[in-house]
């Protein structure tokens, strides 16, 4: 009975629990820094940021070392326990102050309009409710604040679209920590009320086979400066 209670309590504390995938992701993401050019992508994603930043779905914290000095504080939200522990280690090595905290994208544990920027890096593919997550992003971002995003999602032609949708309905989310390959991050940001800025579609890797998870987009969006509803 005691062991069952302990497991139940752990499940309650950790709404996202993918320990096997977390170990794989931690290794693969480090390798991708050089093999897939992710180090360069992270630099472009974060270049020019300043003020208070919240990173939603920080993973193992590989972005932390690449934030510019003009960033005064980072609040990094990561729901998966194993990845969060690695993010804490990365935060200790970062040159800017980083506070790593548990939480999910659909209910961010921070005050409204408290941040100058939000960073979304390979997270919208795995959140349970994209609409709720982006509503929360609007809430915590000050009017006129920016969203920096690097996401993967729907891409390719008809055959690839069918393949991506089939994977999302079957084996891919259980195998890949809740990830989906057929979502449309740009469309989701637009529908959530953000003003879309420049964005670039790209393949990862840029040279190699086109896989269902290869279709990526890197860009910027803003919460409209006259938007007050999200913070009410």
BELWO-V986956 format. One record per backbone hydrogen bond with DSSP energy under -1.0 kcal/mol. NH is the residue of the N-H (numbers start at 1). CO is the residue of the C=O. If there is no record, write none. Layout:
<<NH/CO> <NH/CO>>
This chain:
<<5/1> <6/2> <7/3> <8/4> <9/5> <10/6> <11/7> <12/8> <13/9> <14/10> <22/18> <23/19> <24/20> <25/21> <26/22> <27/23> <28/24> <29/25> <30/26> <31/27> <32/28> <35/31> <36/32> <38/32> <39/33> <41/37> <42/38> <43/39> <44/40> <45/41> <46/42> <47/43> <49/46> <51/70> <53/73> <54/117> <55/75> <56/119> <57/77> <58/77> <61/58> <64/61> <66/63> <67/64> <71/68> <72/51> <73/51> <74/97> <75/53> <76/99> <77/55> <78/101> <84/80> <85/81> <86/82> <87/83> <88/84> <89/85> <90/86> <91/87> <92/88> <99/74> <101/76> <107/104> <110/108> <113/139> <115/140> <116/52> <117/52> <118/146> <119/54> <120/148> <122/150> <126/123> <127/123> <133/129> <134/130> <135/131> <136/132> <137/133> <138/134> <139/135> <140/136> <141/137> <142/115> <144/223> <145/142> <146/116> <147/221> <148/118> <149/219> <150/120> <151/217> <153/215> <154/183> <161/157> <162/158> <163/159> <164/160> <165/161> <166/162> <167/163> <168/164> <169/165> <172/167> <175/171> <176/172> <178/173> <179/176> <188/184> <189/185> <190/186> <191/187> <192/188> <193/190> <194/189> <195/222> <197/220> <200/218> <202/216> <204/214> <214/211> <216/202> <217/151> <218/200> <219/149> <220/198> <221/147> <222/195> <223/145> <227/224> <232/229>>
